[in-house]
Amino acid sequence: MLWHTPFWPHRNWITLRTLMALISAMFTPLSIADITTTPQQNKTINFDFAISSENHTGHFDWSIASDITGTRSPNVLSELTYDNLDISDLNYQTAMRWKLSDTLTGLIELNVMQGTVNTGQVLDADFIGNDKTKTKSLSQSNPSGSDLHAIALAFGLQRYLRPSTHLAFMVGAQEHSQDFIKRNGLQMITAGNSGIPAVGTTFTQLNSSYKTNWTSGFVGTRLTQFFGRRQLEWRLDYHRAAYYAEADWNLRSSFQHPKSFEHLANGHGILSTLTYRHPLFDHVFLTLSIRHENWQTKDGMDRLFFANGNTSTTRLIETNWSRRGYGLGLVYRGGQ
């Protein structure tokens, strides 16, 4: 991976002074020059190169049933949760727009993201009662060092509703993945004589992985309001996704390795981003963004691969992935 080990700035790099300066700039009274069309808007072809660093709080979970129908008790057999994930991202974007008419512009965008999990908690729970009751086993572990990747390509049309207001519609494809790990386990709950390690047992050799892949097509809309060279942009994308994941549970001798089980499902995702761009120089802008995304699958398949060569299939009840956070970046904008 090209950006496998990026430099991550400290997660609190946006200081109070910086935020106050940005807010003050947004509400400073505009001059006559500010409300005219900018030179970049009059170009036949425009292009952007952008880089941003983002911090997010994330959550991921999946659960399986006792059988493929999901009706046998317990109806939720096992659940794995990655919670309170502190995530650092580095994002790269390039975009090109070309004038089709006085009110219509074509556009193409390419986005690449590389992220890492700094801190968080993994909870692995098994149940013997319906609806996640009567916990049989509960252990916790550390997901630090898990990686995230994404690449997206979009095409669209942008219409000028008026000189200072633009509305775009886009279609595209995206692939994003999470390479989750869990290490340094600790047994927290053990029910009866179940053959499960005793409470307080540590798992220093734990080094399990769960690798996901979400392949999606999407439609999106983007509304941009210009205040001279300042911009406020809201974007909303809706995705339909095919989900695949495979895991290596390294301490389970009864499972095959490196592929212990796999998950397959269909799902959807919604991404929303609010971005403010403030001019620093003739072609350089400072960006401040707020992002939220939410993904979900339902009624998939969980297939286990045993060390003796046998397989077993049950229902993947659901998977859920969400994150929200903020970002700070720079954009270079040119044209001809």
C-alpha positions in Angstrom: 0.0 0.0 0.0 1.4 3.3 -1.1 0.6 5.2 2.1 0.9 2.3 4.5 2.8 4.3 7.2 1.7 7.9 7.0 2.8 10.5 9.5 -0.1 11.2 11.9 -0.3 14.6 13.5 -1.3 14.9 17.1 -5.1 14.3 17.4 -5.6 17.7 19.2 -3.8 19.8 16.5 -6.9 22.1 16.0 -6.3 24.7 18.7 -9.0 26.9 20.2 -7.2 29.9 18.6 -7.4 28.3 15.1 -11.1 27.5 15.5 -11.9 31.1 16.7 -10.0 32.5 13.8 -11.9 30.4 11.3 -15.3 31.2 12.8 -14.4 34.9 12.8 -13.4 34.8 9.2 -16.7 33.1 8.2 -18.7 35.9 9.6 -16.5 38.9 8.7 -18.6 41.3 6.5 -18.0 40.8 2.8 -16.7 43.4 0.5 -18.1 44.1 -3.0 -15.2 42.1 -4.5 -16.2 39.1 -2.4 -19.6 38.7 -4.0 -18.5 38.7 -7.6 -17.6 35.6 -9.5 -14.1 34.4 -8.8 -11.6 33.9 -11.6 -11.6 30.1 -11.1 -15.3 30.0 -11.8 -14.8 31.6 -15.2 -12.2 29.0 -16.3 -13.1 26.4 -19.0 -11.3 23.7 -17.0 -10.7 23.7 -13.2 -8.8 21.2 -11.1 -8.2 20.6 -7.4 -5.5 18.8 -5.5 -6.3 18.3 -1.8 -4.9 16.7 1.3 -6.4 16.6 4.7 -5.9 15.0 8.1 -8.9 13.8 10.0 -9.8 12.4 13.4 -12.8 10.2 14.0 -14.5 8.2 16.7 -15.7 4.8 15.2 -17.8 1.8 16.1 -18.0 -1.6 14.4 -19.9 -4.8 15.4 -21.2 -8.1 14.0 -23.3 -10.9 15.4 -24.2 -14.4 14.3 -27.2 -16.7 15.1 -27.2 -20.4 16.2 -28.3 -21.6 12.8 -28.9 -20.4 9.2 -32.6 -19.7 9.9 -31.9 -17.5 13.0 -34.7 -19.1 14.9 -32.8 -21.6 17.1 -32.1 -20.6 20.7 -30.1 -18.6 21.5 -31.1 -16.4 18.6 -27.9 -14.4 19.0 -25.0 -16.9 19.6 -22.0 -14.5 19.5 -21.3 -10.8 19.1 -18.0 -9.0 18.4 -17.8 -5.3 19.1 -15.0 -2.8 18.3 -15.9 0.3 20.3 -14.6 3.7 21.1 -12.2 3.6 18.2 -10.0 6.6 17.9 -9.1 6.8 14.2 -6.6 9.0 12.4 -7.0 9.4 8.6 -5.0 10.9 5.8 -7.1 11.8 2.8 -6.0 12.6 -0.8 -8.4 14.0 -3.4 -8.1 15.2 -7.0 -11.0 16.7 -9.0 -11.5 18.2 -12.4 -14.4 20.3 -13.7 -15.0 21.4 -17.3 -17.5 23.9 -18.6 -20.3 22.4 -20.7 -22.4 25.6 -20.9 -23.0 28.8 -19.1 -24.9 27.0 -16.3 -23.6 23.4 -16.6 -20.3 21.8 -15.6 -19.0 18.2 -15.9 -16.9 16.8 -13.0 -14.8 13.8 -12.0 -13.4 13.1 -8.6 -10.9 10.6 -7.2 -10.5 10.1 -3.4 -8.0 7.9 -1.5 -8.0 7.4 2.3 -5.6 5.6 4.6 -6.4 5.4 8.3 -5.2 3.7 11.5 -6.8 2.9 14.9 -4.9 4.5 17.7 -7.0 3.3 20.7 -10.2 1.4 21.4 -11.7 -1.8 22.9 -12.8 -5.1 21.5 -15.5 -7.1 23.3 -16.1 -10.7 22.3 -19.3 -12.1 23.8 -21.1 -15.5 23.6 -24.6 -16.1 24.9 -26.8 -19.0 26.0 -30.0 -17.0 26.4 -32.1 -15.3 23.7 -31.7 -11.6 22.9 -28.1 -11.4 24.2 -29.0 -12.7 27.7 -27.2 -15.2 30.0 -23.7 -14.3 28.9 -21.6 -17.5 28.6 -18.3 -15.8 27.9 -17.0 -12.2 27.6 -13.4 -11.2 26.8 -11.8 -7.9 25.9 -8.8 -7.1 23.8 -6.9 -4.2 22.1 -7.5 -3.1 18.5 -4.7 -0.6 18.3 -2.8 -0.8 15.0 -5.9 -1.8 12.9 -5.8 -0.2 9.4 -8.5 1.3 7.2 -8.4 2.0 3.5 -10.7 3.5 0.9 -10.7 4.5 -2.8 -13.7 6.2 -4.6 -14.2 7.4 -8.1 -17.2 9.7 -9.0 -18.6 11.4 -12.1 -21.2 14.1 -12.2 -22.9 17.2 -13.4 -22.9 20.5 -11.6 -25.5 23.1 -12.3 -25.3 26.8 -11.5 -28.6 27.7 -9.7 -27.2 31.2 -9.6 -23.6 32.5 -9.7 -23.0 31.9 -6.0 -25.0 28.6 -5.6 -24.1 25.4 -7.3 -25.8 22.0 -7.2 -24.2 18.8 -8.3 -25.4 15.2 -8.8 -22.9 12.3 -8.9 -22.6 8.6 -9.5 -19.6 6.5 -8.6 -18.0 3.4 -7.1 -16.1 2.9 -3.9 -14.1 0.2 -2.2 -13.2 0.5 1.4 -11.8 -2.0 3.9 -11.0 -2.4 7.6 -8.1 -4.7 8.7 -9.1 -5.1 12.3 -6.9 -6.9 14.8 -7.2 -7.9 18.4 -4.4 -8.5 20.8 -3.6 -8.8 24.6 -6.9 -10.4 25.6 -8.4 -10.7 29.1 -11.3 -13.0 30.2 -14.0 -11.0 32.0 -16.9 -13.4 32.3 -17.1 -17.2 32.4 -20.3 -19.0 33.0 -20.2 -22.3 35.0 -18.2 -25.3 33.9 -18.3 -24.3 30.2 -14.6 -25.2 29.4 -13.9 -21.5 28.9 -10.8 -19.9 30.6 -11.3 -18.6 34.1 -12.0 -14.9 34.8 -8.8 -13.0 34.8 -7.0 -15.2 32.4 -4.8 -13.2 30.0 -4.1 -14.1 26.3 -0.7 -12.7 25.6 -0.4 -14.8 22.4 -3.7 -13.4 21.0 -3.2 -11.9 17.5 -6.4 -12.4 15.6 -7.6 -10.5 12.5 -10.9 -9.7 10.9 -10.6 -8.1 7.4 -13.6 -6.5 5.8 -14.3 -5.3 2.2 -17.2 -3.1 1.3 -17.6 -2.8 -2.5 -20.3 -0.2 -3.4 -21.9 1.9 -6.0 -23.4 5.2 -5.0 -25.4 8.3 -5.9 -24.7 11.6 -4.3 -25.6 15.3 -4.3 -23.5 18.3 -3.3 -24.7 21.9 -2.6 -22.0 24.6 -2.7 -22.6 28.2 -1.6 -19.9 30.7 -2.6 -19.1 33.9 -0.6 -16.7 35.3 -3.1 -13.7 32.9 -2.7 -15.0 31.4 0.5 -17.1 28.2 0.2 -19.5 26.3 2.3 -20.3 22.8 0.9 -22.7 20.0 2.0 -22.5 16.6 0.4 -24.6 13.5 0.9 -23.9 10.0 -0.7 -26.0 6.9 -0.6 -24.3 3.5 -1.2 -25.4 0.0 -2.0 -22.7 -2.4 -0.9 -21.6 -6.0 -1.2 -19.9 -7.0 2.1 -17.2 -9.7 2.5 -15.0 -10.4 5.5 -12.6 -13.2 6.6 -11.1 -13.8 9.9 -8.1 -15.7 11.5 -8.9 -16.6 15.1 -5.3 -17.6 15.9 -5.9 -19.1 19.3 -8.7 -21.4 18.2 -7.0 -24.7 17.3 -10.3 -26.2 16.1 -10.4 -23.6 13.2 -8.3 -23.5 10.0 -5.7 -20.9 9.6 -5.2 -18.3 8.2 -8.9 -18.4 7.2 -11.0 -19.5 10.1 -14.4 -18.1 8.9 -15.9 -15.8 6.3 -18.9 -13.4 6.2 -21.0 -12.5 3.2 -23.9 -10.0 3.1 -25.5 -7.1 1.2 -25.9 -3.7 2.8 -26.0 0.1 2.5 -24.2 3.2 3.7 -24.9 6.9 4.1 -22.1 9.5 4.1 -22.6 13.2 5.0 -19.9 15.8 4.9 -20.0 19.6 5.7 -16.9 21.5 4.5 -15.8 25.1 4.8 -13.0 26.4 2.5 -11.2 29.6 3.3 -8.7 31.3 0.9 -5.1 31.6 2.1 -3.4 32.6 -1.2 -4.4 33.0 -4.9 -4.8 29.2 -5.4 -4.6 27.7 -2.0 -7.5 27.2 0.5 -7.7 26.0 4.1 -10.5 23.4 4.6 -12.4 22.5 7.8 -14.7 19.5 7.6 -17.2 17.6 9.7 -18.0 14.0 8.5 -20.4 11.3 9.5 -20.9 7.9 7.9 -23.1 4.9 8.8 -23.0 1.4 7.2 -25.1 -1.7 7.9 -25.8 -5.2 6.5 -28.6 -7.6 7.4 -29.2 -11.4 7.0 -25.9 -12.5 5.7 -24.0 -15.8 5.9 -21.3 -17.0 8.3 -19.2 -19.9 7.1 -16.8 -21.7 9.5 -13.7 -23.7 8.4 -12.6 -26.4 10.8 -9.2 -27.8 11.2 -10.4 -31.3 10.2 -11.7 -29.9 6.8 -15.3 -29.7 7.7 -17.4 -26.5 7.3 -20.4 -25.1 9.1 -22.8 -22.4 8.0 -25.0 -20.1 10.1 -26.7 -16.7 9.8 -24.7 -13.5 10.0 -27.4 -11.4 11.7 -25.9 -8.0 11.0 -22.8 -5.8 10.8 -22.7 -2.1 11.7 -20.0 0.4 11.0 -20.1 4.1 11.9 -17.8 6.9 12.5 -17.9 10.7 12.9 -15.2 13.3 13.2 -13.5 16.4 11.9 -10.7 17.3 9.5 -8.3 20.0 8.5 -6.6 20.3 5.2 -5.3 22.3 2.2 -6.6 22.5 -1.4 -4.7 23.8 -4.4 -7.1 25.0 -7.1 -6.0 25.8 -10.7 -7.6 26.3 -14.1 -7.2 27.3 -17.7 
